[in-house]
Amino acid sequence: MRQCMDLDNLHRRLRKIEGQVASINRMIEEDVPCEDILSQINAAKSALHKCGQIVLEGHIQHCVLDGISHGDAEKTIKDFTKAVERFANMS
C-alpha cells in the first residue's frame, strides 16, 4: 500500500495536524474562547479530510488501476467501494 501514497506529502501534512492538535490542547488549558477552539478543531478536521483525499486518490491511481488491469476486477471494485464508503463516513 505504501507505493500508492505520496508518503512525503502525507507525513508533512500529518506532522502539521499533530501541531494543530497540540495547539488545540494548549488553547483548552489557556481558557481560550470556545469559538476559537472550535475553529481550530475544524481546521484540523479539514486537514485530516485532505489526507483522506490524498490516500483515496493514490488508491485509485495505483491499487484500482492495477487490480483492474492485472487482477480480479470484481474484487477491486468491491474494495474500492469499501474505500469510498469509509472516506464518505469521515465527515
C-alpha positions in Angstrom: 0.0 0.0 0.0 2.9 2.4 0.6 3.6 2.6 -3.2 0.2 4.1 -3.8 0.6 7.1 -1.5 2.6 10.2 -1.6 4.4 9.4 1.7 6.4 12.7 2.0 3.3 14.8 1.4 1.2 12.7 3.8 3.9 12.8 6.5 4.3 16.5 6.2 0.5 17.1 6.5 0.2 14.7 9.4 3.0 16.5 11.3 1.2 19.7 10.7 -2.0 18.2 12.0 -0.2 16.9 15.1 0.9 20.5 15.7 -2.7 21.7 15.3 -4.0 19.2 17.8 -1.2 20.1 20.3 -2.2 23.8 19.8 -5.9 23.0 20.5 -4.8 21.2 23.7 -2.9 24.3 24.8 -5.8 26.5 23.9 -8.1 24.5 26.2 -5.5 24.8 29.0 -5.2 28.5 28.4 -9.0 29.0 28.6 -9.2 30.4 25.0 -12.8 31.2 23.9 -14.8 28.2 22.7 -15.4 29.7 19.2 -11.6 29.9 18.6 -11.1 26.3 19.8 -13.9 25.1 17.5 -12.3 27.0 14.6 -9.0 25.2 15.2 -10.8 21.8 15.5 -12.5 22.4 12.2 -9.1 23.3 10.6 -7.6 20.1 11.9 -10.6 18.1 10.7 -10.3 19.7 7.2 -6.6 18.8 7.1 -7.4 15.2 8.0 -10.0 15.1 5.3 -7.5 16.3 2.8 -5.1 13.5 3.9 -8.0 11.1 3.2 -8.4 12.6 -0.3 -4.8 12.0 -1.0 -4.9 8.4 0.2 -8.1 7.8 -1.8 -6.6 9.4 -4.9 -3.5 7.2 -4.6 -5.7 4.2 -4.1 -7.5 4.9 -7.3 -4.3 5.7 -9.3 -2.4 2.6 -8.1 -4.5 -0.1 -6.5 -7.6 0.2 -8.5 -5.9 0.6 -11.9 -3.5 -2.3 -11.1 -6.4 -4.5 -9.7 -8.5 -4.0 -12.8 -5.6 -4.4 -15.2 -3.8 -7.4 -13.6 -6.1 -8.8 -11.0 -9.7 -9.6 -10.1 -11.8 -6.7 -11.4 -14.8 -7.6 -9.2 -12.8 -7.8 -6.0 -11.1 -4.5 -7.0 -14.4 -2.8 -7.4 -15.7 -4.2 -4.2 -12.6 -3.0 -2.3 -12.8 0.4 -4.0 -16.5 0.7 -3.0 -15.5 -0.1 0.6 -12.7 2.6 0.5 -15.1 5.2 -0.8 -17.7 4.4 1.9 -15.0 4.8 4.6 -13.9 8.1 3.1 -17.5 9.3 2.9 -18.0 8.4 6.6 -15.2 10.8 7.6 -17.4 13.8 7.7 
